Amino acid sequence: MKNILTSGLICLAMLAACSHTDKKEEEANTEKAIIIGKDEVQLSAEQVKNAGILIGKPESKGMHSTINVNGVVDVPPENIYSVSVPMGGYIKQMMLIPGMSVKKGSVLATAEDQQYIQLQQDYLTAKNKLRFAFDDYNRQKGLNLTKATSDKIFQQTESEYNNEKVMVNALAEKLRLIGINPNSLNENNISRTIKVYAPVSGYVTKVNVNRGKYVNAADILFEIISPGALHVALTVFEGDAINLKVGQKIICTTTANPDKKYVARVDLIKRSIEDDRTTSVHCDLENGADLLPGTFLNAAIAIAPKDADAVPDEAVVKWENKYYVFSPAGADRYKIVAVEIGTSLAGFTEIRASQKIDEVVVKNAYAILMKMKNSAEGE
């Protein structure tokens, strides 16, 4: 019984001590600060400790302003390929859908038409005529040397031979244009179909045909994008465009993943203003192989880099639309100093004051402001 009473007394003593401690802390927290003049405040050591106030020095930081703009991931025109058939025909086979990956030289489709047969026939016929014209040319050349035939006949023969060479070479180029190798063509492998090859490795973005459709030479069958050179197309207002220069660094983010940063640099600035008072800025994308053309981007363009005095963002407080920092003025005594703020970057804010500031409160400055204003209001 005695042990139980002793334990109870100990618990009551501990509770009383805790209550006394909590009461002291509460009193310290609610204790008013002492206002000295118009711009200084005196805190108790307990208030400073509880607020977690830290003193530091302004640092020289490389600060720069930023322009916030919007844009999209784009592909340079030289990386967009429109595929067509140089000669019209019927699409016999194709198995493409938008989004498919293709390799350079792979077969995208096959087309057939009687004009392909006619072209091959014309080439082989012209090739045979060329052989005959060559033999006749050599024969007439020998006869002309011995004056067994006139110069006129030899010149006519030479002209016919040269014409046949032109015809064969022209028809050979037409065959190459539709993907047929004239050097391997003979009377036994004439085909009514031709193959349409991928001009570059990339992704199919448009498919405008289907099996059995007749296409003309001017029709675009497919569109392929080579993603190796994505860039960013930004829209910038005319007031901001004057601050842009080639080579400026740009940090881009997507709305889907704002924490991931993409780096780009200004490559080209369009030298005209549109009716909506904007211009276009094209930027080289240094990373971003995972981005898709057309992706919407938020971008920040760094301008006017400079070294400036800066303090942590937490050191700057705002009161009645003005900005202040607190400078130590003695033991647990702080002076409020009006400042102008500049650029904020990477957790630091540029400050400009009428007089040099050697030290400032770098952490929990807002707690001092609240103590100061609450004490002033209670007077």
C-alpha positions in Angstrom: 0.0 0.0 0.0 2.9 2.3 0.9 4.5 1.6 -2.5 1.4 2.5 -4.3 1.1 5.8 -2.5 4.8 6.6 -3.2 4.3 5.9 -6.9 1.2 8.1 -7.1 3.1 10.9 -5.4 5.9 10.6 -7.9 3.5 10.7 -10.9 1.8 13.8 -9.5 5.1 15.5 -9.0 6.1 14.7 -12.6 2.8 16.0 -14.0 3.2 19.2 -12.0 6.7 19.7 -13.2 5.6 19.1 -16.9 2.7 21.4 -16.4 5.0 24.1 -14.9 7.4 23.7 -17.9 4.6 23.9 -20.5 3.3 26.9 -18.7 6.7 28.6 -18.8 7.1 27.9 -22.5 3.6 29.2 -23.2 4.4 32.3 -21.2 7.6 32.7 -23.2 5.8 32.3 -26.5 3.0 34.8 -25.5 5.5 37.2 -23.9 5.4 40.5 -25.9 8.5 41.8 -27.5 9.9 45.2 -26.5 9.6 47.9 -29.2 12.6 50.3 -29.3 12.1 53.3 -31.4 10.3 52.8 -34.7 12.4 50.1 -36.3 13.9 47.9 -33.6 12.6 45.1 -31.5 14.0 43.4 -28.4 13.2 39.7 -27.9 14.0 37.5 -24.9 16.5 34.7 -25.2 13.6 32.2 -24.9 11.7 33.7 -27.7 14.8 33.6 -30.0 15.4 30.0 -29.1 11.8 29.0 -29.7 11.5 30.8 -33.0 14.7 29.2 -34.3 16.2 32.5 -35.5 19.5 32.3 -37.3 21.9 35.0 -38.4 23.9 35.0 -41.6 25.5 37.3 -44.2 24.2 38.3 -47.6 25.9 36.3 -50.3 27.1 37.3 -53.8 25.1 35.2 -56.2 24.9 34.9 -59.9 21.4 36.1 -60.4 19.4 36.5 -63.6 15.9 37.5 -64.6 13.6 35.1 -66.3 10.9 35.3 -68.9 8.1 32.7 -68.5 6.7 31.7 -71.9 4.8 28.7 -73.4 5.6 26.6 -76.4 5.5 23.1 -78.0 8.0 20.4 -79.0 8.5 20.7 -82.7 10.4 19.0 -85.5 12.5 21.0 -88.0 11.1 20.9 -91.5 14.2 19.0 -92.7 13.3 16.2 -90.3 9.8 15.7 -91.7 9.6 13.5 -94.7 6.6 13.2 -97.0 6.6 9.9 -99.0 5.0 9.7 -102.4 5.2 7.6 -105.6 7.0 9.4 -108.4 4.6 7.7 -110.9 0.9 7.1 -110.1 -0.4 3.6 -109.4 -2.7 1.4 -107.3 -1.6 0.6 -103.8 -1.3 -3.2 -103.7 0.0 -3.7 -100.2 0.7 -1.6 -97.0 0.6 -2.4 -93.3 1.3 1.0 -91.6 -0.5 2.8 -88.9 0.5 6.2 -87.3 3.0 5.7 -84.5 4.8 2.8 -86.1 8.6 2.8 -86.1 10.3 2.3 -89.5 14.0 1.9 -90.5 15.6 3.6 -93.4 15.3 1.5 -96.6 12.4 -0.7 -95.2 9.4 -1.3 -97.5 6.4 0.9 -96.7 4.1 -0.2 -99.4 3.9 -1.7 -102.9 2.2 -0.2 -105.9 1.3 -1.6 -109.3 0.4 -0.1 -112.7 0.9 -0.9 -116.4 3.0 2.2 -116.8 5.7 0.5 -114.7 5.7 -2.3 -117.3 5.9 0.2 -120.1 8.8 2.0 -118.6 10.8 -1.2 -118.2 9.9 -2.2 -121.8 11.0 1.2 -123.1 14.3 0.9 -121.3 15.2 -2.6 -122.5 14.1 -1.6 -126.1 16.3 1.5 -125.9 19.2 -0.5 -124.6 19.0 -2.9 -127.5 18.8 0.0 -130.0 21.9 1.4 -128.3 23.9 -1.7 -128.9 22.9 -1.7 -132.6 23.6 2.0 -132.9 27.0 1.5 -131.3 27.9 -1.3 -133.7 26.7 0.8 -136.7 28.7 3.8 -135.4 31.9 1.8 -135.2 31.3 0.4 -138.7 30.6 3.8 -140.3 33.6 5.2 -138.4 35.9 2.7 -140.0 34.4 3.2 -143.5 34.7 7.0 -143.1 38.4 6.7 -142.3 39.0 4.9 -145.6 36.6 7.4 -147.4 34.4 4.4 -148.3 31.4 6.4 -147.0 30.7 10.1 -146.9 31.1 12.3 -143.8 27.3 13.0 -143.9 26.4 9.4 -143.4 29.0 9.0 -140.6 27.6 12.1 -138.8 24.1 10.9 -139.0 25.2 7.5 -137.5 27.1 9.3 -134.8 24.1 11.5 -134.0 21.7 8.4 -133.7 24.2 6.7 -131.4 24.4 9.7 -129.1 20.6 10.0 -129.1 20.2 6.4 -128.0 22.7 6.9 -125.2 20.7 9.9 -124.0 17.5 7.8 -124.2 19.0 4.9 -122.2 20.4 7.1 -119.5 17.2 9.1 -119.1 15.1 5.9 -118.9 17.5 4.4 -116.4 17.1 7.4 -114.1 13.3 7.1 -114.3 13.6 3.5 -113.2 15.8 4.5 -110.3 13.2 7.1 -109.4 10.6 4.4 -108.8 13.0 2.0 -107.1 14.1 -0.3 -109.9 17.7 -1.0 -110.5 18.3 -0.7 -114.3 21.6 -2.6 -114.1 19.8 -5.8 -112.9 16.7 -5.4 -115.2 16.4 -7.9 -118.1 13.6 -9.3 -120.2 13.0 -12.1 -117.6 12.4 -10.0 -114.5 10.0 -7.3 -115.7 7.6 -6.5 -112.9 4.2 -4.7 -112.7 4.8 -3.6 -109.1 7.2 -1.3 -107.4 8.2 -0.9 -103.8 8.0 2.3 -101.8 10.9 2.6 -99.4 11.4 4.6 -96.2 13.7 7.5 -96.9 14.8 7.8 -93.2 14.5 6.0 -89.9 11.7 7.4 -87.7 8.1 7.3 -86.8 5.1 7.3 -89.1 2.8 10.2 -88.2 0.3 10.2 -91.1 -1.1 7.5 -93.4 -3.2 8.8 -96.2 -3.8 5.7 -98.3 -5.3 2.2 -98.1 -5.1 -0.9 -100.2 -6.5 -0.6 -103.7 -6.5 3.2 -103.7 -5.1 4.9 -106.8 -2.5 7.6 -106.1 -1.0 10.3 -108.3 2.6 11.4 -108.3 1.6 14.5 -106.3 -0.2 12.6 -103.5 1.4 12.2 -100.1 1.2 8.6 -99.0 2.9 8.8 -95.6 4.6 11.3 -93.4 7.6 10.2 -91.4 9.3 12.2 -88.6 12.9 11.6 -87.7 13.1 12.4 -83.9 16.8 12.9 -83.8 16.6 16.7 -83.9 13.6 17.8 -81.8 13.4 21.5 -81.0 11.2 23.8 -79.0 9.0 26.4 -80.6 8.2 29.2 -78.1 5.8 32.1 -78.4 7.2 35.3 -76.9 5.5 38.7 -76.5 7.2 41.6 -78.3 8.1 43.3 -75.0 10.1 40.3 -73.9 11.6 39.5 -77.4 14.0 42.5 -77.2 15.8 40.7 -74.3 16.4 37.5 -76.2 19.7 36.5 -77.7 20.9 33.4 -79.5 22.5 30.9 -77.1 20.4 31.8 -74.0 19.6 28.9 -71.8 16.0 27.8 -71.4 14.6 25.4 -68.7 11.4 23.6 -69.9 8.9 21.5 -68.1 5.7 19.7 -69.1 2.4 20.0 -67.3 2.3 16.2 -66.9 5.7 16.1 -65.1 6.6 19.5 -63.9 9.5 18.2 -61.7 11.5 17.0 -64.7 13.6 19.7 -66.4 14.5 19.9 -70.1 17.3 22.1 -71.2 17.2 24.1 -74.5 19.1 27.0 -76.0 17.8 29.8 -78.3 18.8 29.0 -81.8 16.7 31.3 -84.0 14.6 34.4 -83.3 12.0 35.3 -85.9 12.6 38.9 -86.9 8.9 39.9 -87.2 6.0 40.5 -84.9 2.6 38.9 -85.6 -0.8 40.6 -85.3 -1.2 39.2 -81.8 2.1 41.1 -80.8 4.1 37.9 -80.5 7.1 36.4 -82.3 8.4 32.8 -82.5 11.6 31.6 -81.0 13.2 28.3 -82.1 15.4 26.5 -79.6 17.6 23.4 -79.8 16.6 20.8 -77.3 19.6 19.3 -75.4 17.7 16.5 -73.8 14.2 15.2 -74.2 14.3 12.0 -76.3 11.2 10.9 -74.4 9.2 13.9 -75.6 6.7 13.7 -78.4 6.2 16.3 -81.1 3.4 18.6 -80.2 3.9 18.3 -76.4 3.0 21.5 -74.6 5.8 23.1 -72.6 6.3 25.8 -70.0 9.6 27.5 -70.4 11.7 29.9 -68.4 14.3 31.9 -70.4 17.3 33.3 -68.4 18.2 36.9 -69.2 20.6 39.6 -67.9 22.9 37.4 -65.7 24.7 39.4 -63.0 26.3 39.1 -59.5 24.2 40.5 -56.8 23.8 40.5 -53.0 21.2 37.8 -52.2 19.7 36.2 -49.1 17.6 33.1 -48.5 14.0 33.6 -49.5 13.0 33.1 -45.8 15.0 36.2 -44.8 12.7 38.5 -46.7 9.4 39.5 -45.2 6.5 41.5 -46.7 4.4 43.9 -44.8 1.9 46.4 -46.4 3.2 45.8 -49.9 6.8 46.6 -48.8 9.8 44.2 -48.3 12.1 44.1 -45.3 14.9 42.1 -43.7 16.0 42.1 -40.1 19.6 43.1 -39.1 21.0 42.2 -35.7 21.4 45.4 -33.5 22.7 43.8 -30.3 21.9 40.8 -28.0 18.6 39.4 -29.2 17.8 42.8 -30.7 16.9 43.3 -34.3 16.4 46.2 -36.7 13.9 46.1 -39.5 15.5 47.4 -42.8 13.5 48.2 -45.9 14.9 46.7 -49.1 14.0 46.4 -52.7 14.0 42.9 -54.1 15.1 41.7 -57.4 15.3 38.3 -59.0 14.5 35.1 -57.0 16.5 32.1 -58.1 17.2 28.7 -56.5 16.0 29.6 -53.0 17.7 33.1 -52.9 16.3 36.6 -53.5 18.3 39.6 -54.6 18.1 42.5 -52.2 19.0 46.2 -52.7 19.2 48.6 -49.7 20.1 52.3 -49.2 22.9 51.2 -46.9 25.2 48.2 -46.8 23.8 45.3 -44.7 26.5 43.1 -43.2 24.3 40.6 -41.4 20.6 39.6 -41.6 18.3 37.1 -40.0 18.3 34.3 -42.6 15.8 32.0 -40.9 12.4 32.6 -39.4 12.5 36.4 -40.0 8.7 36.3 -40.3 8.5 35.3 -36.6 10.3 38.5 -35.6 7.9 40.5 -37.8 4.9 39.0 -36.0 6.3 39.6 -32.6 7.1 43.2 -33.6 3.7 44.0 -35.0 1.7 42.2 -32.3 3.6 44.1 -29.6 3.0 47.4 -31.5 -0.7 46.8 -31.7 -1.0 45.9 -28.0 0.5 49.2 -26.9 
